[in-house]
Amino acid sequence: MNKQAVIIGVATAFGLLGTQAQAARIHAETAPALSETDTYALETAAAACKDEDFNALMGAMAISEAVRLKYSAPEITVVKDGTTSTVASGDYADFPIGMMDYYYVSRASMQAWDSNPDAELEYLDMEFNQSQYNQWAVEWQHVRFDGNSEGGDDQGEIVERFGEPAVLSFEPFDGCWRLVEDFRGQG
């Protein structure tokens, strides 16, 4: 149970909340304000669900923790090096994918770059696979590009893949999808 739920629960138990308006006010006071990026990403995610566009939902998750929280199962199965654990969605702080300039990058390198623009971004190769039951598996792996653009703004060709391939799994839920598993190798 989060702090906000405890505050509202205690206030209700002691009769301190007489109306729903008071409950809403307490909720608003304890909820963190959303950034412009989070607001935009949540709108993008809602449109992606309406349009059944999983790729757009994934892009929104890559730029916003608020989207990742909203579109995750209450508990996420995490498999790392052959060890399986279950993590509450609110405690899952290891979402591996970020996005910079329309390229998928590791979230860790994106956060390092936010602190120091000289930090090197770790690019990811992504593959989206849909099952006949509308489940999605997002396979990803670290890559290096040759940097030889063909006149555009691309990174060129992949010249190296490194690290273990990994998979994020999503299931259909409530007219959209939600993250249910983060699988990163057998060890």
N, C-alpha and C positions, 0 to 999 in steps of 0.2 A: 504494500500500500504506500502511495506517495504522500509527501507532506501535505499537499493540497487536500487529498481525500481525508487525511487525519483531521486537519483543521475543520473541514466542513462536517465530518462525522461528530467531532467533539462539540462543535457549536450546535448541531442539531440535537444531540443527546441532552444538552443543558438548556434547550429551548431558546438559544440565543439567535436562531434564525427563524424569523417569523414569516418570511416570504421567500419565494423563489428569486426575487430581485436581489435580496440580501445574499443569497447563495451565489448568484451570478457575479455580484460585486466582489465577494471573497475570491471566487475563482479567477476573475480578471486581475485581482491584486497579486495573486500568487503565480499566475502563469507568466512565463517570460515573454517579452515582446518579440514578435517575429521580425527578422531582417527583411529587407527588400528582396534579397535572393530567395529566402525561404518562402515568402509570399508568392513570388513569381513561380518558384518550383512547385509549390502546392497547387497553384492554378494549372500549371502545365500537367501535373500528375492527374488532376481531376479530368482534364480534357483528354488525356491519354486513355484513361479508363473508359470514358464515354465513347471514344473512337476505337476502342479495343486495340490500342497501339502500344504494345509492350516495350518496344525500343524507346519510345518517348518517356515512358514511366521510368525505365532504367536510367536514362539521361537525367531525369529530375532527381532520382535517388542519388546519383553520383555528385550532384552539386549541393544537396541539402539534407542535413541530419533530420530535419522536421519531416521530410518526405519519407526518409528511411524508417523513422519511428512509426509513422502513420500506416505504412504499407509493409509492416512486418507482423508475423504471427506473434501471439503473446510470448511464446518461447521459441527460440531458434536453436536447432541442433547444430553444433559446431564440431567438426572433425578436423583435428590438426595432428599431423604425423601419426595417424592411427589411433589417437585417443579421442573418444567421443564424449561430449558434455552437452548439457542443455543450459542455455543462458536466457534469462528474461530479456525481452526486447529492450527494455529501458536500460539494461546493464550491458548490452551488446555494443561495445565501443570500438570494435575492430572491423567495421565494414571496410573492405579492401580497395574499393574502386572510387576514384574521383574523376573530375573532368576539368581540363584546362584547354581553352581555345578549340573546343569541339573534338579534342582528343581524349581518350580514356587514359588515365595515369593511375599509379598507385596512390591511394589516399595519403599514405605516409610521406611520399615525395611531394605531394601537393601541399601538405601542411608544412613541410620543411621549406618549400619554396615561398609560402606565405610569410614565413619568418625571415627568409633570406633569399631574395630573387636570384642570387648566384648559385643556389643549390640546383643540382641536376634533377630534372624530372625523370621518373621511371615510367616509360610508356608501356601500355598493355595492348595485346592483341585480343580481341573479343570475338566470340562466336555465340550467336543466339540460336537455340534449338527449341522448337515447340513440339510437344507430344500431341497425340490425337485427342488427349483429354484436356488440352489447353494449359498444360503445365509448361513451364519454361526452365531451361537450364542455360545459364550464362557461363560459358567456359572462358577462362582468361589465363593469360601467361605473360610474363615480362618479355619485352622484345627491345632490340636496338634496330634503328633504321640507318640506311646509308646516307641520308641527308640530301640525296640527289632528286630534287623536285623536278617534275616535268612541266615547269612553268606555272604551277599553281602554288598553293600554300601547304602542300602535303609534305610529309617527312621523308618521302622516297620509299624504297623497298625495304622490307624486313631482311636484315642480314644475320641476325642471331636471336635465338629464343633461349631464355635461361630461367632457372628456377623451376619448381614443380608446377605443372598445370593445375588449375583449381576450378571449382564450380560453385556458383550460387544457384540454389534451386528455389523456384517460386511455384505456388499453387493458386488456382483460381479461388477468389474469395470475394463475396459481396459485390459482384459486378466489376471486379478488377483482379489484381493478383497480390499476393503477399509473400515476402521472403520467409522461407521455412528452414533452409539449411545453407551452411557455409562449409564447404569441403575443401581442405587443403592438404591432401597427400596422406600416404600410408606410412611415411617415415623413412 
